């Protein structure tokens, strides 16, 4: 029994690239691209939102405004959708964290622009630094079509306001005619 335990501990010690599990309660999703809704804008266009990237410990890094990269304080609050990146198949968690740190350093010296220099660009730069060539559109496409919802309330948080806006528009158009 003691030799088995020591062998198991040796395996854990040698696996320095272990990734911690998800912790939705603390908004932690290791090695993931993360997304959340922007109030009002996401209600009309459910594919538009705020994006960040989580390091191997799950802390979210996001380009939140001019010269501002937030760490472990996702600008819009709760993460609603994630896209997992398998870092074990490439350079590992240490390289992942270094790629994010490099993007953070670069973007903390940049002016934020809604269309040309935003949170999607920051995330794409971190992925590119890691060795996954990315653009703001390829990251969004992966998140939308290959990502997963964090929980059921996250789906409702996006769908219900959108359906309410669509319902109001339809009602107004019916009443106007």
C-alpha angles and dihedrals in degrees: 000000000000092000091050091051092049090048090051091049091049090053091051092048092050091050096074089155095069114140120217118239124258116280108192092176089065095035092248122147111162118221094359138127104232133203139189136178125266106221115249094003094062090045089065099032110028093192093061117088147117121294135201140162127236124220124224092278090052099252110146118231116197137171098234104172145322109343090345128122112172120209120201091352107089105208097231097038121239121042109236105179133027139190114203120221116204100224093171090072092058131023101335135239096299092057089044091056092046091051091052092047090052091051090046091053092049096046096044084070096049135092113240118238123182095227109021108031114023145126091290090056091050091052092046090050092052090050091047090049087054092053101263106116106226144168129194089260097048091051092050091046091052092047094049099042103028101026128098135224116250092224143333095272087057090061091048091048089062104032102044097055090045092051090047091054091047090048092052092048092049092046093050092048091049092049092046093055 
